[in-house]
Amino acid sequence: MNGCPAKCVCYSEPRPTVACQQQGLFSIPTEIPVRSQRIFLQSNKLTVVRSTSFSSVHNLTVLWMYSNNISHIEADIGDNSNLRIISPTAFRGLTKLHTLHLHRCGLSELPVGVFRGLFSLQYLYLQDNNLLALHEDTFLDLANLTYLFLHNNKIKVVTDHMLRGLTNLDRLLLHQNRIIHVQQRAFNDLGKLTTLFLFFNNLTMLTGEAMNPLVSLQYLRLNGNQWICDCRARPLWDWFKRFKGSSSELECHLPTSLTGKDLKRLKSDDLEGCVDSPKSHPDPSSYNSRQITNNPLKEKENISKTKFREVDQTKNDTRNKQSLNDGPLGTMSNHLDQTLDKIDPELLDNLEPSTAPSRKKKKCSKKPKSDHSYSHPSVCS
């Protein structure tokens, strides 16, 4: 093969191969022939696997890198709409993995234990898939995770143990799902969370008890839901009296006398009575958490039995479309409290491109963006 890297041996038969093992290499060669199908880099002194290390080698089928000193790995598998299924052991052994992109991959479920052992992971992008539910303890080993992006999926319930283990999480984006209920202990481990987006879901109520563990929360978006502003909203109303951060409006849907008013700005007397929920809006607090199973198809069947009238997802996705993007600040509403004008500059840092404004889906044959546009580079596969 032409263009063989220094210190490597290249040959074409039986398959195009680049053999660089046991050469004392400190970095991955930058000029690997694009025809390569096998790359052997074991027993060197490599420390970092960059997102672009093998991005030009589209025919790669075998990669050996054992017996090195690797301490940092980045992986981008996003924007592969035909991926659909991931093996439970796909990332096994990648204890130094730092960033993982799985957005726009057509995923409807994540296998049990798929993130097991990813102790160094800090950025996880799962947005723009078809996830219906997540298994309990999916993120249990991700104590170092700081960003978790789950927006634009089809999740309906945030269960007590769905987010367990995320003790260092800073930003959680769950907007534009189909969430009807957040269980009372769902946020128990999120004491360091500063940004929570739950806008454009199907929530009618949210308990103050569920919000109490969020002692570090600074930015909260709950607009675009169907809030019932009666006696059942009092615990959340009380919580907002203690909340020191900034929030979007919570427009009341019921009772009709309060329709359009901001729950946070109601008076105590406004919450005295309890209205009867319409038949199409059952009380979410009665939702049976056992309906979330390890089988997303069964879960879908169970939840459909509630006859809950979902907010028109198309309407949600297109409303204010031009003013929305997925960055923690770019999605803020024009109706936010004035205190948002004094946002901590640290939250203006560059996010990875998967938080950029929505764009048309690319065909899988297109090449991903180059490393230069990423604040945290990532590998494309």
HUSUL-V544485 format. One record per residue. N is the residue number from 0. SS is DSSP state (2 for helix, 1 for strand, 0 for the rest). Layout:
<<N	SS> <N	SS>>
//
This chain:
<<0	0> <1	0> <2	0> <3	0> <4	0> <5	0> <6	0> <7	0> <8	1> <9	1> <10	1> <11	0> <12	0> <13	0> <14	0> <15	0> <16	1> <17	1> <18	1> <19	0> <20	0> <21	0> <22	0> <23	0> <24	0> <25	0> <26	0> <27	0> <28	0> <29	0> <30	0> <31	0> <32	0> <33	0> <34	0> <35	0> <36	0> <37	1> <38	1> <39	1> <40	0> <41	0> <42	0> <43	0> <44	0> <45	0> <46	0> <47	1> <48	1> <49	0> <50	0> <51	0> <52	0> <53	0> <54	0> <55	0> <56	0> <57	0> <58	0> <59	0> <60	0> <61	1> <62	1> <63	1> <64	0> <65	0> <66	0> <67	0> <68	0> <69	0> <70	0> <71	1> <72	1> <73	1> <74	1> <75	1> <76	0> <77	0> <78	0> <79	0> <80	0> <81	0> <82	0> <83	0> <84	0> <85	0> <86	0> <87	0> <88	0> <89	0> <90	0> <91	0> <92	0> <93	0> <94	0> <95	0> <96	1> <97	1> <98	1> <99	1> <100	1> <101	0> <102	0> <103	0> <104	0> <105	0> <106	0> <107	0> <108	0> <109	0> <110	0> <111	0> <112	0> <113	0> <114	0> <115	0> <116	0> <117	0> <118	0> <119	0> <120	0> <121	0> <122	1> <123	1> <124	1> <125	0> <126	0> <127	0> <128	0> <129	0> <130	0> <131	0> <132	0> <133	0> <134	0> <135	0> <136	0> <137	0> <138	0> <139	0> <140	0> <141	0> <142	0> <143	0> <144	0> <145	0> <146	1> <147	1> <148	1> <149	0> <150	0> <151	0> <152	0> <153	0> <154	0> <155	0> <156	1> <157	1> <158	0> <159	0> <160	0> <161	0> <162	0> <163	0> <164	0> <165	0> <166	0> <167	0> <168	0> <169	0> <170	1> <171	1> <172	1> <173	0> <174	0> <175	0> <176	0> <177	0> <178	0> <179	0> <180	1> <181	1> <182	0> <183	0> <184	0> <185	0> <186	0> <187	0> <188	0> <189	0> <190	0> <191	0> <192	0> <193	0> <194	1> <195	1> <196	1> <197	0> <198	0> <199	0> <200	0> <201	0> <202	0> <203	0> <204	0> <205	0> <206	0> <207	2> <208	2> <209	2> <210	2> <211	0> <212	0> <213	0> <214	0> <215	0> <216	0> <217	0> <218	1> <219	1> <220	1> <221	0> <222	0> <223	0> <224	0> <225	0> <226	1> <227	1> <228	0> <229	0> <230	2> <231	2> <232	2> <233	2> <234	2> <235	2> <236	2> <237	2> <238	2> <239	2> <240	2> <241	2> <242	0> <243	0> <244	0> <245	1> <246	1> <247	0> <248	0> <249	0> <250	1> <251	1> <252	1> <253	1> <254	0> <255	2> <256	2> <257	2> <258	0> <259	0> <260	0> <261	1> <262	2> <263	2> <264	2> <265	0> <266	0> <267	2> <268	2> <269	2> <270	2> <271	0> <272	0> <273	0> <274	0> <275	0> <276	0> <277	0> <278	0> <279	0> <280	0> <281	0> <282	0> <283	2> <284	2> <285	2> <286	0> <287	0> <288	2> <289	2> <290	2> <291	0> <292	0> <293	0> <294	0> <295	2> <296	2> <297	2> <298	2> <299	2> <300	2> <301	2> <302	2> <303	2> <304	0> <305	0> <306	0> <307	0> <308	0> <309	0> <310	0> <311	0> <312	2> <313	2> <314	2> <315	2> <316	2> <317	2> <318	0> <319	0> <320	2> <321	2> <322	2> <323	0> <324	0> <325	0> <326	0> <327	0> <328	0> <329	0> <330	0> <331	0> <332	0> <333	0> <334	0> <335	0> <336	0> <337	2> <338	2> <339	2> <340	2> <341	2> <342	0> <343	0> <344	2> <345	2> <346	2> <347	2> <348	0> <349	0> <350	0> <351	0> <352	2> <353	2> <354	2> <355	0> <356	0> <357	0> <358	0> <359	0> <360	0> <361	0> <362	0> <363	0> <364	0> <365	0> <366	0> <367	0> <368	0> <369	0> <370	2> <371	2> <372	2> <373	0> <374	0> <375	0> <376	0> <377	0> <378	0> <379	1> <380	0>>
//
